[in-house]
């Protein structure tokens, strides 16, 4: 074989090896980087949602720490009254009385 041809084949082989190395070392990390960017964006959205929930909880906590809210919840949820008040429970009327006969002792 011609030494010139061997040299060209060697250079071509070396170039191919370098290309494979660059693709192997460059493409995989680049794909990982793209995946990490996508994951980072999703996590950023989750953090924003948690921040919104935390702000809502903080507002609710602030409201629950007021005397008016404590009294309202005590009256509404536990039927508590002040010492000088009386509590009455009013029951709703029955839904269905039923069909009563029209004869005595049930005149209609």
LUMTOR-865750 format. One line per field, with one value per atom (N, C-alpha, C): residue number from 1; residue in three letters; atom name; x, y, z. Coordinates in steps of 0.05 Angstrom, whole numbers. Layout:
N
resi = c(NUM;...)
resn = c(ALA;...)
name = c(CA;...)
X = c(X;...)
Y = c(Y;...)
Z = c(Z;...)
END
This chain:
108
resi = c(1;1;1;2;2;2;3;3;3;4;4;4;5;5;5;6;6;6;7;7;7;8;8;8;9;9;9;10;10;10;11;11;11;12;12;12;13;13;13;14;14;14;15;15;15;16;16;16;17;17;17;18;18;18;19;19;19;20;20;20;21;21;21;22;22;22;23;23;23;24;24;24;25;25;25;26;26;26;27;27;27;28;28;28;29;29;29;30;30;30;31;31;31;32;32;32;33;33;33;34;34;34;35;35;35;36;36;36;37;37;37;38;38;38;39;39;39;40;40;40;41;41;41;42;42;42;43;43;43;44;44;44;45;45;45;46;46;46;47;47;47;48;48;48;49;49;49;50;50;50;51;51;51;52;52;52;53;53;53;54;54;54;55;55;55;56;56;56;57;57;57;58;58;58;59;59;59;60;60;60;61;61;61;62;62;62;63;63;63;64;64;64;65;65;65;66;66;66;67;67;67;68;68;68;69;69;69;70;70;70;71;71;71;72;72;72;73;73;73;74;74;74;75;75;75;76;76;76;77;77;77;78;78;78;79;79;79;80;80;80;81;81;81;82;82;82;83;83;83;84;84;84;85;85;85;86;86;86;87;87;87;88;88;88;89;89;89;90;90;90;91;91;91;92;92;92;93;93;93;94;94;94;95;95;95;96;96;96;97;97;97;98;98;98;99;99;99;100;100;100;101;101;101;102;102;102;103;103;103;104;104;104;105;105;105;106;106;106;107;107;107;108;108;108)
resn = c(UNK;UNK;UNK;UNK;UNK;UNK;UNK;UNK;UNK;UNK;UNK;UNK;UNK;UNK;UNK;UNK;UNK;UNK;UNK;UNK;UNK;UNK;UNK;UNK;UNK;UNK;UNK;UNK;UNK;UNK;UNK;UNK;UNK;UNK;UNK;UNK;UNK;UNK;UNK;UNK;UNK;UNK;UNK;UNK;UNK;UNK;UNK;UNK;UNK;UNK;UNK;UNK;UNK;UNK;UNK;UNK;UNK;UNK;UNK;UNK;UNK;UNK;UNK;UNK;UNK;UNK;UNK;UNK;UNK;UNK;UNK;UNK;UNK;UNK;UNK;UNK;UNK;UNK;UNK;UNK;UNK;UNK;UNK;UNK;UNK;UNK;UNK;UNK;UNK;UNK;UNK;UNK;UNK;UNK;UNK;UNK;UNK;UNK;UNK;UNK;UNK;UNK;UNK;UNK;UNK;UNK;UNK;UNK;UNK;UNK;UNK;UNK;UNK;UNK;UNK;UNK;UNK;UNK;UNK;UNK;UNK;UNK;UNK;UNK;UNK;UNK;UNK;UNK;UNK;UNK;UNK;UNK;UNK;UNK;UNK;UNK;UNK;UNK;UNK;UNK;UNK;UNK;UNK;UNK;UNK;UNK;UNK;UNK;UNK;UNK;UNK;UNK;UNK;UNK;UNK;UNK;UNK;UNK;UNK;UNK;UNK;UNK;UNK;UNK;UNK;UNK;UNK;UNK;UNK;UNK;UNK;UNK;UNK;UNK;UNK;UNK;UNK;UNK;UNK;UNK;UNK;UNK;UNK;UNK;UNK;UNK;UNK;UNK;UNK;UNK;UNK;UNK;UNK;UNK;UNK;UNK;UNK;UNK;UNK;UNK;UNK;UNK;UNK;UNK;UNK;UNK;UNK;UNK;UNK;UNK;UNK;UNK;UNK;UNK;UNK;UNK;UNK;UNK;UNK;UNK;UNK;UNK;UNK;UNK;UNK;UNK;UNK;UNK;UNK;UNK;UNK;UNK;UNK;UNK;UNK;UNK;UNK;UNK;UNK;UNK;UNK;UNK;UNK;UNK;UNK;UNK;UNK;UNK;UNK;UNK;UNK;UNK;UNK;UNK;UNK;UNK;UNK;UNK;UNK;UNK;UNK;UNK;UNK;UNK;UNK;UNK;UNK;UNK;UNK;UNK;UNK;UNK;UNK;UNK;UNK;UNK;UNK;UNK;UNK;UNK;UNK;UNK;UNK;UNK;UNK;UNK;UNK;UNK;UNK;UNK;UNK;UNK;UNK;UNK;UNK;UNK;UNK;UNK;UNK;UNK;UNK;UNK;UNK;UNK;UNK;UNK;UNK;UNK;UNK;UNK;UNK;UNK;UNK;UNK;UNK;UNK;UNK;UNK;UNK;UNK;UNK;UNK;UNK;UNK)
name = c(N;CA;C;N;CA;C;N;CA;C;N;CA;C;N;CA;C;N;CA;C;N;CA;C;N;CA;C;N;CA;C;N;CA;C;N;CA;C;N;CA;C;N;CA;C;N;CA;C;N;CA;C;N;CA;C;N;CA;C;N;CA;C;N;CA;C;N;CA;C;N;CA;C;N;CA;C;N;CA;C;N;CA;C;N;CA;C;N;CA;C;N;CA;C;N;CA;C;N;CA;C;N;CA;C;N;CA;C;N;CA;C;N;CA;C;N;CA;C;N;CA;C;N;CA;C;N;CA;C;N;CA;C;N;CA;C;N;CA;C;N;CA;C;N;CA;C;N;CA;C;N;CA;C;N;CA;C;N;CA;C;N;CA;C;N;CA;C;N;CA;C;N;CA;C;N;CA;C;N;CA;C;N;CA;C;N;CA;C;N;CA;C;N;CA;C;N;CA;C;N;CA;C;N;CA;C;N;CA;C;N;CA;C;N;CA;C;N;CA;C;N;CA;C;N;CA;C;N;CA;C;N;CA;C;N;CA;C;N;CA;C;N;CA;C;N;CA;C;N;CA;C;N;CA;C;N;CA;C;N;CA;C;N;CA;C;N;CA;C;N;CA;C;N;CA;C;N;CA;C;N;CA;C;N;CA;C;N;CA;C;N;CA;C;N;CA;C;N;CA;C;N;CA;C;N;CA;C;N;CA;C;N;CA;C;N;CA;C;N;CA;C;N;CA;C;N;CA;C;N;CA;C;N;CA;C;N;CA;C;N;CA;C;N;CA;C;N;CA;C;N;CA;C;N;CA;C;N;CA;C;N;CA;C;N;CA;C;N;CA;C;N;CA;C;N;CA;C)
X = c(16;0;17;6;19;19;43;44;26;21;3;-25;-33;-60;-63;-43;-44;-46;-32;-33;-61;-74;-101;-121;-118;-135;-132;-107;-102;-115;-112;-124;-154;-166;-194;-204;-189;-197;-196;-175;-172;-194;-201;-223;-249;-253;-278;-279;-257;-256;-261;-249;-254;-283;-295;-323;-341;-335;-351;-347;-323;-318;-333;-333;-347;-377;-387;-416;-423;-406;-412;-409;-390;-386;-402;-412;-427;-457;-467;-495;-509;-498;-511;-512;-491;-494;-513;-514;-532;-561;-567;-594;-600;-581;-585;-591;-577;-581;-609;-618;-646;-666;-662;-680;-680;-656;-654;-668;-667;-681;-711;-721;-749;-758;-742;-748;-747;-728;-725;-750;-760;-784;-808;-811;-833;-831;-807;-803;-809;-801;-807;-837;-853;-882;-892;-881;-890;-884;-861;-853;-871;-878;-897;-924;-933;-959;-958;-937;-934;-932;-919;-917;-945;-961;-989;-1005;-1002;-1016;-1007;-981;-971;-981;-983;-994;-1024;-1039;-1067;-1069;-1052;-1052;-1044;-1025;-1017;-1040;-1055;-1078;-1099;-1103;-1123;-1114;-1089;-1078;-1082;-1076;-1079;-1109;-1127;-1155;-1164;-1153;-1161;-1151;-1131;-1120;-1135;-1156;-1172;-1194;-1201;-1223;-1249;-1255;-1280;-1283;-1261;-1262;-1264;-1251;-1252;-1281;-1293;-1321;-1340;-1337;-1354;-1353;-1328;-1325;-1336;-1332;-1342;-1372;-1385;-1415;-1424;-1412;-1421;-1415;-1391;-1383;-1388;-1388;-1390;-1415;-1431;-1456;-1450;-1429;-1422;-1435;-1442;-1454;-1439;-1444;-1432;-1447;-1436;-1449;-1476;-1481;-1506;-1527;-1521;-1538;-1550;-1572;-1585;-1584;-1580;-1579;-1604;-1616;-1640;-1634;-1643;-1640;-1668;-1670;-1695;-1692;-1709;-1708;-1724;-1716;-1731;-1756;-1777;-1801;-1796;-1812;-1807;-1812;-1798;-1800;-1827;-1835;-1859;-1876;-1901;-1919;-1930;-1934;-1945;-1974;-1986;-2014;-2031;-2047;-2065;-2093;-2107;-2135;-2152;-2173;-2191;-2213;-2215;-2235;-2226;-2245;-2238;-2218;-2199;-2192;-2173;-2172;-2154;-2170;-2185;-2201;-2182;-2188;-2171;-2179)
Y = c(-24;0;25;44;70;84;95;108;133;145;168;160;137;127;118;106;98;123;144;168;180;180;191;174;147;130;134;138;143;169;190;216;214;200;196;180;159;143;160;176;193;214;225;244;231;206;192;187;179;174;200;222;248;255;251;257;241;215;197;206;214;223;249;267;293;288;271;265;251;232;217;235;252;270;295;302;327;324;304;301;292;272;262;284;298;319;341;347;367;358;333;322;323;317;319;348;366;394;403;394;401;389;364;352;367;375;390;417;430;455;451;430;424;418;402;395;421;438;463;480;481;497;486;459;447;452;449;454;483;501;530;535;521;524;513;490;479;497;509;528;552;562;585;578;553;545;542;531;528;556;575;602;615;610;621;608;582;569;580;584;594;622;639;666;664;646;643;633;615;605;627;643;665;685;691;709;696;670;657;656;652;652;680;700;728;733;723;727;712;688;671;682;699;710;736;743;766;757;775;768;764;780;777;750;740;714;692;694;674;672;695;696;684;692;682;652;641;612;598;609;597;596;617;617;598;598;584;554;547;518;504;518;505;514;532;542;554;567;580;608;617;643;658;683;699;692;698;691;705;728;741;735;716;708;680;675;648;637;611;598;582;584;568;553;528;512;510;519;518;496;476;453;460;450;454;437;445;429;402;382;356;358;342;343;331;308;295;287;297;290;262;254;229;232;210;211;201;220;214;209;190;186;210;214;237;232;208;202;207;208;214;193;199;224;241;237;253;269;288;303;319;320;333;360)
Z = c(0;0;0;-10;-12;15;23;49;51;28;28;34;23;27;56;68;96;114;106;122;121;97;94;110;109;123;154;162;190;199;183;190;189;170;169;193;200;223;249;251;275;276;253;251;259;250;257;287;299;328;343;334;347;345;322;318;336;338;356;385;393;420;426;407;410;412;395;397;423;431;455;480;480;503;502;479;476;474;460;456;481;495;519;541;547;566;557;531;522;526;521;526;556;572;601;609;597;604;596;573;564;584;592;611;638;646;672;670;647;643;645;633;634;663;677;705;722;717;732;728;704;698;713;713;727;757;768;797;804;786;790;792;775;776;803;811;837;860;860;881;881;857;856;867;862;872;903;913;942;955;942;953;954;933;933;956;960;982;1009;1011;1037;1042;1022;1026;1034;1022;1029;1058;1066;1094;1113;1106;1124;1128;1106;1109;1127;1123;1140;1169;1174;1202;1214;1199;1209;1216;1199;1204;1229;1232;1255;1282;1281;1305;1315;1302;1310;1329;1348;1367;1353;1332;1318;1305;1293;1279;1299;1322;1343;1353;1358;1368;1347;1322;1301;1298;1299;1297;1322;1345;1370;1369;1359;1358;1336;1313;1290;1292;1300;1300;1326;1348;1374;1390;1378;1390;1418;1421;1446;1447;1472;1475;1498;1500;1522;1547;1571;1596;1599;1588;1591;1569;1552;1530;1535;1521;1521;1493;1491;1465;1461;1438;1431;1406;1405;1381;1368;1344;1329;1309;1311;1293;1268;1245;1221;1221;1206;1205;1192;1198;1186;1156;1141;1112;1102;1113;1104;1127;1128;1150;1145;1121;1114;1106;1096;1087;1111;1121;1143;1132;1143;1134;1141;1125;1129;1149;1161;1180;1208;1228;1255;1265;1280;1294;1278;1252;1236;1215;1224;1204;1186;1162;1142;1138)
END
